[in-house]
Amino acid sequence: MPHDAYEAAPILEKLPLKIESIASFDDILLVGTKEGHLLQYKVKKSRGAAESKFDVSLERSNKSFSKKPITQLAAIPELYILISLSDNVVSVHDLNSFGQMSCISKTRGATLFAIDLEKPTSLSGDVQCTLRMSVAAKRKIQLFYWKNRNFLELKNDLSLYDIPRSMAWCKGSLCVGFKRDYFIIKVATGDLKELFPVGSRQLEPTVNRLGDDKLMLGRDEMSILIDGDGNPTQKYPLTWSEIPIALEYDPPYVIALLPKYIEIKTLEPRLTIQNIEFQKARLISQGSGHLYVASANHVWRMASMSISYQIRQVLQEKQFELALRLAELPSAGDEILQVESEQSVKEAIAWRKDQEAALKMDDTQKQIQVKRDEHQRLYQEELKKRLASGYRYRSKRRQKTKEVVDQHEGPALSFILKGDVDGSVEAILDVLDSYNSKKCRLNLIHYGVGNITDGDIDLAEAFQGEIFGFNVDAGPNIMKAAKTKNVEVKLHKVIYKLFDDLRESLSEKLPMSQEEEVLGQANVLQVFNITDGKKSIPVAGCRCVKGTLNRKMQFKLLRDGEEIYTGHLDSLKHHKNEVDTIKTDVECGLSLSDKRVEFQPGDTVVCFTVSEVEQDIDWEPTF
């Protein structure tokens, strides 16, 4: 094998639920189960650890996500949505809360969906996401597009001769794999083009997208590359050791999930790079550059080895072409560097990376400035329209904030908001207007456009507040000053992550809440008095009907649902012996610390303990 490109890191082991689907974005792993539960895990690289060591924490377990197995998931963080297929219907959920936004009733009978997310960049540097979705429902393909937080029909359904078993988008085409053969469908016209049969020993067809303009189709042990018109793009196919169950493309590698292991290859040159053994793996998924493999009860992360480490290995094998590809050397039109030795390759790589870094830095700064200028122009035009129509947006917001401040007493979070452009700040302020929690006051002390400054640090310190920044920077000196003055500075590039962090800060301000846990319950069967000196002590003859009664814990006396007494026991006896505990179905006699309280047959005695638990803020941002 030329070199190690990945290392398998265990993420979940012996999960008690059966895994049906997985998806990922950023540092989040989503697991859909056969029982209909949706699990959300945070996967972060362990500090100071090797490449394949990760800290994994269960952030959320939604047991009521679905009543049926969750057979397919797709996370779209750019649009803050999660698409799921369960009970043969496609649904759309809020990616932040998992709340269902819509259930697309037309898709009932669906067995598969495929998405196409395009992110074109305008001349001003803006990125406008467009999302299309195809749904296979029986012998039809339904086409949708995303607009105004909903899926709308793109065009009439496409009728087919058989049920699609695999499909993928490629620009204006859909490639569909049926049980026996593959077809290309032109979405605009509905025209079908037959390609070639599925392999005779292949259980299911496989269709995978490679970049924007290529597809990879499985035929037994081969993967054939075509374009959106169905024409071959490579003279020779990739050949695998066994028939792949599933494939994924992680440039420059193609990863095939085989029955007993994963095989990794490159397209150009066509090389077998690495094999990694897995036990009964059946799913492979990629999101935000992270690759996950799953069996029925295990999940692994394919941790990519560092590029510098891979290049060193590749050069030892004298695979100079692959070394250049790993270093992301020239695209079409760039100057070509010819090399004669390993040392020359290293020098060429270093020079090219320095040149690209300098150009990229200059290019990035120009694009940022163009984008900011365009945002400022659009914002000023919108502001003029609002003022011309008599719309007093800012004064209305200030009035609302003042009202919340005046009427609330208790914990509070003061903070400063900084954004890259006015439009970004306005969008965040619009979401903040939905804040309606009475648990904690949200006090926005200042907002503005631009990077974090010393003045922001001083202001936050004076109010004992935090600073939230969106697409802005805080230099080393600013961060040092913030640390010295105990000011939290939280910078984000993704808006929903900013609000996740804000919700966490709000929750940390809340006091601990007390929560009762019932340990046992008994019914009062009869009442009698015993004499202790000159005192008459009421005693209840009881039977424990649930759990355990523990003399050292607290007790309640309930009558017709009304609480008569809360406190401790003076005595707990079984027969004539004083005991510490009474278990279920055991009779006992008990007396309370307060002898003035009288029992009645039919009363209920509850044994409980009180524990302190952390509170979460009761606010879900509305985007």
N, C-alpha and C positions, 0 to 999 in steps of 0.2 A: 504494500500500500504506500502511495506517495507520502501522505502525512495525516496527522490528526486534525480534523477541522472542528469537531464537536466533542463534548464530553457529556455523558448522560448524568443528570443530577436528579435524584428522587425528590419529588415535591409532595405527593400524597401517597401513603402506603396503607393498604388494607382498609380502604374506605368501606364502611358498613353498607353504603348504598351503591347500587349498580350504576356505573357511568354510561350514559347514552350519547352525550355530546359535550364538546368543549369549545370555548372561544376565549380570546384574550385581547387586551388593549392596555397600553402603558405597563404598569406593574400589577395589573389585575388579571386573575384567572377566573373564568366562569365555568362552572361544571353543572350540566343538566343531567338529571338522574331518571332512572326508570320509574321511581316512585313519584316523580313530578316535582321534586325539590330542586330549587336553584341555589347553588352555593357560590359565594364570592370569596376568593382568597387574595390576599396581598402577598406578592412574591418579590422580595428584595434581596439583592446580593449582600451576603454577610460582610460586615466591615473587616478589612484586613485578611479575609479568607481567600482561598483559592477560587479559580474561575467558576467551579461547579458547586460552591457552597451558598445556599440561600436560606433566608429567614422566611418562613411561611406562617401566615396567621389567617384564621377564618374571620372575615369581617362581617359576613352576613349569611344567614341561612333562611331562605324564604320557602317554608314548607307548603304554603298555599299557592305557589306560583302556578301550578297546574295539577289537575286530577289524573292526568295521563302522562306517559313517558315524554320527556322533552327530547325529541329526535334530532333537532338541528337548531343551532344558535349562530347569530352573526352580530357582533358588536360594531357600531359605527360611532366612534367617539367624536368624529368631526361634526356630527349632527345630534349628538347626545341621545342616541336611540339604541335599543336592543331589539332585534328581530328574532322571533322564535317560531318553531313548528312543533305543535303538540296537539294530540287528538285530531290529526289531519286537518288542521286549520292554522293559518299564519296570523300571528299577533305582533303588535308593536308596543314596546314598553319604554318608559323613561329610563335611561341608562343609570341615572343617579339613584332613583328610588325603587326601580323595578315595577312601578305602578303601570298598569295597562293603559295605554293611550288609545288603542283601537284594536278591535278584532275584525279582520277582513273577512266578513261572512261569505263573500263570493268564493273564497279559496277553500271552502269545505270540500273535503276529499283530497286535499293536497298531500303529496308524498315527498316533495322536494322543492327547494327554492334556490335561486342563484341571484347574486347582487352584482351591480356594476357601479362603482363609485369613481367618478371622474373629478379631478381637482385642478382645472385649468387656471393659470395665472394670467391676469390681465396686464396690460402695459403699465398700469400704476402699481403693480405688485400685489393686488388683491387676489385672494383665492376664493372662488365660488364653487362650492361642492354641488354636484348633480348626482342623483342616485336613481338608478333604474333597478327593477326587480322582475324576474320571471318566476312564475310558480307553475309547477307541473301538477295538474289535478286530473286524474284519470287519463284520458287520451286528448288532453288539451293543454296548451301553455297559455297562461294568463300573463299579461304585461302591464306593469304599473310604473309610475314615476312619483317621486317625493316632492310635495309642494304644500306649503302652509301647514307643516306638522301633520301631514296625512298622506297616504298613498292614494293616488288617483289613477284611473285606467288610462294606459298609454294608447291602446288601440284595441280592436276586436280580438277575441281569442283566436289562437292558431289551432286548428284541428289536425290531429295526427293519426297515423295508422296504428300506433302502439303506445304504451305507457313509457314516458321518459324515465330512465334510471340514473342518468348523470347528465349535467349540462353546465356550460360556462359561457360568459359573454366574451366577445372579442370585437370591440368597436361597434359597428352596425350589424353584427351577426351574433347568432346564438349557435353554439355547437351542442348537439344533443346525442347522447348515447342511448340506444335502445337495447333490447336483449340480444339482437342479432347483428346490428350494424350502426354506423355513425352517419349523421346528416348535419349539414350546415343550413341554417335558416336565415334568410335576409329579413331582418325585423321590419323594415319599411314596406316591403312588398309581400312578405309571407312566402317567397319562393324557397323551395327546398332543393338541396343538392346532395345526392347520395355520395358518400365518400368511400368506405370500404367496410368489410364485415368485422365484427368483434371476433377475437380469437376463439378457436374451437374449444380450448381448455380453460377459458376465462369465465368465472362465475358472473362477474358484473363488469360493465364498461366503465372506463375511467376517462374523464375529461378534465384537464387542468389548464389554467391560464398561466402563461409565461410572459410577464410584463404586460404591455398594452396591446401588442399586435401579434402575439403568437399563442398557439395552443399545443398541448401535448396529449395525444390519444393513445390509450393502451391497447395492445394486441398481443395477447399471451405475454411472453417475456420481453416484448419490445415496446418502446415508447416512440411514437411517430410524431414529428413536429410539423405543424401546418400554420398557415396564416388565416385571416378572417374570411378569405374566399375559398378555403379548403385546399390551397396549393401547398405542396411540400416546401419547407424552408431549409431543410438540411438533407444532404444526400444520403447519409446513413442514420438509422435510428439508434437510440440508446438501447442497449441490451442488458437485461438484469439477470441475476443468478436464478431467480424464481419469478413467478407471476406476482406482480405487486398487488397488494390489497388497496393501497391508497398512495398518492404522491403529493409532494409539496415542493414549491420552488423558492429557494432562499439564495438569491444571486451571490456567487456564481455557481451554486450547487443545486442539483436536483436530488431530492431525498425520497427514496422509495421504501414504503413500509411492506416488508415481506413477512411470511408466516412466523419466522423465528428471530429475525433481526432486521435492522435498518441498513440499507445500502445507500451510499452517498457517491454521486458521480458529478462530473463537470460536462457541460455541453461542448465547449471548445477550449482546449482539446478534449476529446472523449476519453476520460480517465476514470477509473474506479479509485475513489479517494479513501474510503473508510467503511468498515462494517462495525455496527454496534449491536450487541445482543439485547433483546427484550423478551420478556415472558408474556406471550399471548396479547401483544399490542394490537389494537384494532382501529385506533383513531389517531390522526395527526392534524395539527392545526397551527396556523401562524397568525400573529397579530402584533402590530407595532414593533416588528423586528424580532419578536420572541417566538420560539418554536417549541411546541408541546406535543408529547406522545402519551396516549392513554390506553390502558387495558380496561377490563370491566371494573377493577377496584384500585388501580394504581395510576398515577400520573408522573411523568418525568419531564424535565426541561432539557432540551438540547442546548447546552451552554456552549456558545461559540468561542473557540480559542481566539486569542488576540491575533490581529492581522500580522503584527511583527513576528510573533511566534510561528505562524503558518508560513510566512515568507522565508524564514530561516530554514524550516524543514524542506520547503519546496526547492530552495536553492541547493541544498545538500543532495537532492535527487536530480539536480540539473534540469528541472522543469522551468526554464526561464520564461516561457510563454505564460504559464499559469502565475508565476511570480509577478509579472507585469500586470496581469488582470487583477490580482489581489491588491496591488498597490493603486489600482484605478488610474492606470496610465492612459495616454491620449485617446480622445474621441475623434470622430471623423473631422478632418480639416486641421487638426493640431500637428505640430512638428513631430516627425517620427525619429526616435533615437535608435540607432543600431548599436548593438553590443557584441563583444567577443568573449567575455568571460563572466564568471560569477561576480568578481569585484566590480566589473563595469556595470552589471545589473544593479548592484547596490548603490553605486554612485548615481546611476541614471534615476533610480527610484527616489533617492534623497533629493536630487536636484528638482525633479518634476514635482514632488510634493511641496517643496519650498515655493516653487513658482505658482502652483495652484492655490496654495494657502494665501499668498500675497494678493493674487488676482481675486480670489473669493472674498477676502476681507474688504477690498476696495469696492467690489461689486455689491456686496451685502450692504455696506454703508450707503451707497447710492440708492439701492432699492428701498431701504428703510426710509430715507429722506423723501423719495418720490411718493411712497405710500403715505407718509405722515402729511405731506403737502396736500395730497388728494383728499385725505380724510378731513383735513382742516377746511378745505374749500367746500366740500359737501356739507360739512357740519354748519358752516356759516350760512350757506344757502337755506338749509333746513330751519336754522334759527330765525332767519329773516321771514320765512313763510309763517312760522309760529307766531312771531310778533305781529305780523300784518293781520293775522286772523284773530288777534286778541288773546292768544293762548299764553298764560303765565305759568309755565311749567315749573320753574325753579322756586317761585314763591309758594306754589302749592305744596311742593315737596318739603320746604322749610317749615311750613305750618304743620304738616303732618308729623314731622320729626319732633317738633316742640310739644305737640299734644301727647305723644308717647312719653317723652321725658317728664312732663309735669305730672302725669297720672300714675307713674310707676315708682314703687319703692322696692329696694332689694338689690340683688346682684346686677352689675352692669359691665358691658364691654365697650370701652372707648377705642376708636381706631381711626387711622388716616388711610385714605385710598388714593393711589397714584396709578395712572394709566398712560399708555403710549400716545393715544390720540383722544380727542374729545368724544368721538363716537364710541370708543371702548368704555370710557368712563360713564357716558350716558347709559349705555346698555347695562352696566353693572348697577348703576343707581336705580334703573327701572326695576331690576330684580329685587333690590333692597327695599323698594316700596311695598313688596309683598310680605315683609316681615311683620308678623302679627302675634309673636309669642309674648305672654305676660310673665314668663319665668325669669327673663333676663332683659334688661334694657340694652338696646343697641344704639350707641351714641357715636354718630359720624361727626368727628370734630373738624375734619378738613378733607377736601378732595381736590385733585388737580391733575394736570398733564405734565409729564416729564419724569426724569430719574429721581431717585430718593436723594434728598439733600440733608445737610446738617440741620437746617431749620426744621425739617420734618422730624428728625431725631429729637431735637429739643422740645418740640411741641408734644410729641408722643410721651416723652418723659414727664412733662408737666402734668399731663392727664392720666399718667400710668396706663398708657394705651399701647396698641400694637400698630404696625404698618403693613398694609397689604398692597402689593404691586402687581400690575398686570402688563406683561411685555415691556417692563422697564428694568433698569439695572441699579445696583448699589455697589459702588466701588469698594476696594479693600479698606480704605480709610473710613468710609461711611459705616461699614460693617463692624469695624473695630470700635468706632464711637458708640454704635448701638449696643455692642456687647458690654462696653464699660458702663453704660447708663441703663442696662437691663431692659432694653427695648427690643421686642421681637420684631424682626423684619422677615416677611413671608412673601417670596416672589413666585409668580406662576406664569405659565405660558398657555394653559388651558383653563377656560373660564369656570367649568364645573369643578375643577380641582381647587380653584380659589374658594368657591363656596363650600366645598367639603371641609377645607381648612378653617373657614370662618365658623361653620357649624361646630367644629371640634373646639375652637376657642370659646364659643358661647357655652358649650356643654361643660367645659372645665371651670367656668365661673359659677356653675350651679352647686348648691350645697348637697351633701349626701342625703338621700331619702331613706326613710325607714320602711322596711318591708317585712310583713309578718309571714312566717312559715308555720303551718299547722303540723304538729308532730303527732297528735293523737286526739281522739274524741270518745267521750263516754256518755251514756244515758243514765239519768237518775231514776232508779227503780223504786226506792222507798226512802223515807226520812225518819230518823229517830234522834233522840237526845241522849247524851251520856253526861254523867256528873263528875266534875273534877273539883273536889272540895265543895265550895258553895256555888261553883259556876256550872251552868247548864250549857253544854257545847252541842250545837247542831251538827249532825253527821249525815252524809248522803251515802246510801248504799247504791253502787253503780256497777255497770258492766261496760268495759272498754269495747267499743264497736269498730274502731279504726285506729291504726298506728300504735303508738306507745305513749303512755302517760309517764312523764318524768318529773319527779317531785321538785327538782331544782329549777325547772323552767317556770314560765308564767302561765296563768290559767284565766279563762273567762267562764262566766256562768251566763248562759243564754236562756231566756224564757220567751217563747213565741217569737223568736228572732230578735228580741230586744236584749241588749247587753245589761245585765244586772250587776255584775262584779268583774273587776279586772285586778289581778294581783297574784299573790303566791299562796301555796298550801301551807297549812300548819301541820297536817298529818296525812299520810297515805299508808293504808294498811291492807294486807291480804290475810284474811282470817284475823288472827290477833297479832300478827307480826308486822312491825314497821318495815316498809320496803321503799326502795328508790324508784323502781319502775314497775308498771303494769302493762302487760302486752294484750293484744287483741283477744277477745272472747274470755277474758279473765275478770272475775268480779272483785270489787275492792270497796273499802270505806274511806272517805276522805272528808277533811274539814278545812275550812278556809282560815286565813290569817285574821280576817274581819269576822268576829263571832256574831255581829249584828245581822249579817246576811242570812236569810232563811231559805232553805231548799224547798222545792215542790216536786213531787213525782212528775216525770215528763220533761224536766229541765235537761239542758245539754251542757256538759262540761267540756271545754276545749283547751288542750295543752298546746302552747305555741312558743316560738322564739322570735325575737326581733333582730334583724340584721340591717346594716347600712349598705346601700348600693348606690352606684354612681347614676346620675340622671343624664338623659340626653335631651337636647333642646327640641321642643315640639314645633319645629319649623322646617318645611321643605321648600327650598327656593323655587319660584315659578318663573320659568324661562319663556 
